[in-house]
């Protein structure tokens, strides 16, 4: 493993950039079972463009466009698009942290920790924390209405977190390629910044309810901390 971490240090944006730059898109597609056919040529300046059958929908004719030079893909059939991280996530069915790990190993890039960016890009989110708060015993039962209301509140908090985090919004738009505000609002996309445990720490019933829903784990840590949700 090429990652290094000290305490709650976070992986720099430069590390993410270096992983992307160090990833051979052609080799990655081959590893993921995507068979590419060159479409461009040097005389037109599009020698790095390839087409393939899209792995995300039933594709009889190649509709997945791959720009090997920029490390980007776009399917003209189903609309899926993104960078090397998104491709690994979608093909392998894993989260962003796992995709970072996968591509770091593939590219041989060493992650350098730094503070001040969303924990979506943090080494701490990729590795087990050094210590956990003591677990609280689960002692309450809840109604379906309470569960639904709690989930709605959590979603609202995550939406507010995203709007209040320029770094998370920049990551969503530039790295994940999601730029349409209507799409973001429609799917109620949000950002988990780890503040839920503090919000409910004094309310034992809400604390246990979020544990039952899987929002907080048994030690009280927010499960999706550092993630876009």
Buried (B, 14 or more C-beta within 10 A) or exposed (E): EEBEBEEBBBBBBEBBEBBBEBBBBBEBBEEEEBEBEBBBEEEEEBBBBBBBBBBBEEBEEBBBBBBBEEBBBBBEBEEBBBBBBBBBBBBEEEBBBBBBBBBBEBBEBEBBBBEEBBBBBBBBBBBEEEEEEEEBEEEEEBEEEBEEEBBEBBBEBBBBBBEEBEBBBEBBBEBBBBEEEEEBEEEEBBBBBBEBBEBBEEEEEBBBBBBBBEBBBEBBBBBBBBBBB
